[in-house]
Amino acid sequence: MNAHTPTAVRYSREAENLGADGLMILPPYYYTPTEDEIFDYYKAICEQVSIPIMLYNNPFTSHIDMSAKFVSRLTAAYEQVRYIKEASMDAARVFDIIEATDGVMNVFAGERVVESYLMGAVGYVNPYGNYIPRASYKICDFMADGKIAAAKKIQHLIDQMQNIIGEGHPTYGHQCYSKALAAAAGYPVGDVRPPLTTFEQLGQEGRDRRTKLCTMMTKLDNLVQELESKLAA
């Protein structure tokens, strides 16, 4: 999206006209707007498009934390606002949003997958799907089927991967590593664009971490296969 409301509206309309099935929209960033200003931002978009809208609550990047009460206000006002990626790191927020919206809002985990599902999440929007797709969907399948112990084992390894990434590029390392790991998984998509730190700029340290992460990717695939076999027996 865009922090300038008319531009965000234009982008949204263009996406709908091009055939998008839905939009995931972060609140306007940088300006630290009030709740009324954020509401008016979404209002302007909702009045111009008819496709579903997924709110994206990620205070780490947007510096805006949309409360359960505010999410309820948006949900009550606009029928197409029925989804949210909740990435505040507060798993209890999942429960709070469901309660505040009388169960109308479909909450998707953005972090802490197992805990979010236990609080009522119905899905997971994650940054790993391009390089650990099997683990990404199996953790959701296991939680949906009540196989919590299996899901926790997957999450434990994903958390280890996140720690390796965070130690090497703590500001927000997913971008350059996700590109490098997608290539390692057989899907070369190039590097990130400026001003983000590219994977090549990380030098040998980045390559060493990629090696560790690739080992973890293999370990995850083996774990998923093992869990599937055990649970099917």
PyMOL commands that set and color helices and strands:
alter all, ss='L'
color gray80, all
select helices_A, chain A and resi 5-17+35-46+59-62+68-77+92-100+113-118+133-144+148-168+174-184+200-232
alter helices_A, ss='H'
color red, helices_A
select strands_A, chain A and resi 23-25+53-57+81-86+106-109+123-124
alter strands_A, ss='S'
color yellow, strands_A
deselect
rebuild
show_as cartoon
